[in-house]
Amino acid sequence: HRLMVRLKGAGYYAVARGKHVGIYHSWPDCEKQVRGFPNAKFKKFPTEHEANAYIETHRVRDGGYAYSMNPSSSSSIAASLPSPYSRLQQNPAQDPPGIDNIAATALMSLFARPSTSSSSSPLYAAPFVSAQQQQRSLSTGPVAANGGVAVSNPRKRRAEKMSGEEFNAGKRARLWSSISFADAKVCYTDGACSKNGRANAKAGWGVWWGDGHENNDCGAVDGEQTNNRAELMAVIKAISRARNRGLPKLIIRTDSQLLINSMDKWIVKWRNNGWKTADGKDVKNQDLLQLLDQQLEVYPVHFEHVPGHAGVHGNEMADQLARHAAAEVAAGRMFPQLLLP
């Protein structure tokens, strides 16, 4: 109670673990997210940068309810995010320890989908699936042209063992091209921006790993609010999550050919040219491109193009996540977080 008293007043209220993760500008708004939430983590800061850093340090990384989303989300969005504990689905009137009935109803609305969890599981254990289950739920990469799995080779093994300090742009281009991605995990990324190109535009990114997968995520875009920045943010977040999970390599599928060309054809040229275009102009979004360049120096990623709005399930779900995030940003319920490599 003394901590809550000290928190009251103007500032940036960072909620790293609560009903909805994010930054709030008043104590009453912050209190709604943490009161009654088990093991809530929150703190007041004088600057937004410090608040973002706190959230990035303390938020739940792999699993849990670390999503700044409104409980009124559509069922298609809710279905793409982690399932809550099955007993809560079976008995919404039940009041779990530390969470009031309003929060329970909100969780039901947000994460509602057919339950596959055992009713004897510990409370809120469903989002934390085993590594074996997680591996089974993820998509796998493409097969070789002859229908079989592409064969590994010594250069692939050497590339995967090299440390980050041993890489440079030339080595990356040569070594990554020799790696087999036949057994790589797949995710879909997308960006969305309402009123793109206008002063009041609001952008969001989405990353989709599978139906109900615990790592499905979406969020706000830092800086200029454009669709292109949202696309880049989605890729940054996808690579960060893959590295945190220990995946040795990754296939990213996107409907943005511009993004693929930027990653596969232009990014090294831009860097070698001091982040200038061929006609001497500053490369747009170079802050995000430089961060991606650092990621790709030490982590193998294969980009694949998929047609947008053509019924590709993963792409459609990533698009819905990104659109949802953009809508939450426009409504003032979601804020950008600190970018880390």
Phi, psi and omega in degrees: 000323179295323178298317181296324178294318181293331183287336186297142179126179183288151179149195179247117184262108182270122175251104181272329175223116182185191182297321176220115180291139178161186179250132182238152187255007175211151179298318179303320179294319178295316183300324180299330184274340187245334182294125180082358180271127183296131178057037178299147179227120184204157181196150179265140180226154178282339181232153179292326180299315179295322179295318177299316180298321179297315179297316182296329181281322192251353183291161176289123186278309187234086180115184181079195186245046182275062180228125179275077185233151178278136180301345181274014180304151179294159183296329180292323176291314181300323182292340182273354183252169187302145177280140176283179179301134188295328181296327178293324177292321183286332184221078183301337182284344180296138183255099182296152180302130175083357180232128182282171184297328179295315179295322179298318178296320179297316178298319178300315182294320185287314189255009187302125171193165182304130184278140174240006184272154176282141181290351179265003181291155175299153182301132179061026178276342188304320182295339185263076182282162181290162179298323180295316178297320181297316180298320181292329186280342182278150175288160175247168187280187184287158176266170180292166184300329181276007179095349179262183179275135179299141186274138177286170178208166183300327180295325177298312182297320178297318181298320184288338183268345184291144178278165182300326183291341185273356185267150164217178187299318180296315179297320180301312182299320182285313187286318181296326180291341181268354184277138173277126177257017183299328182254014182283149174285156185239138168224161178247137178236152177201159175233155178217150179209116175283137181057044182304131180090355180257166183295329182259025179293149177224127186244155177211155179241157179219141176230125183238127181252339182164162180299122179070012183290142185292342181262001172302136187206162174205163182189182182274165181250130178280147176080211182301136184269094179223160179294322181296319177294323179296319177299316180294318179300320180299318179293318178302314181294321180296315180294318178300316180294318179298318179292319178298327181276355178081018177289131185287339182195171188208143168254126177248124178254132184215154176266007181262103177291329176300317179297315181297316177298321179299318183284317189269336188241321195252334193297319180292322178297317179298316181297315181294339180260019179070030180060042173242148175284176181299331179265015173086006179273154177296136176291132179289147177060032184292338176297317179285322179295322178294321177295317177297320179300318177297318180297316184287344175294328188241000184220125182282123179229136175246124181263134178233137180269136173234148179291137179280144176054042181237018177086008175287114191303310182299319178294320179296320181290319176298321178297317180295320177298315180296318179295322178297316179298317179299321178293321178294322177297315180298328180273359179076024182251359180218140184228152179293152180244165182300135179273130175233148180299000000 
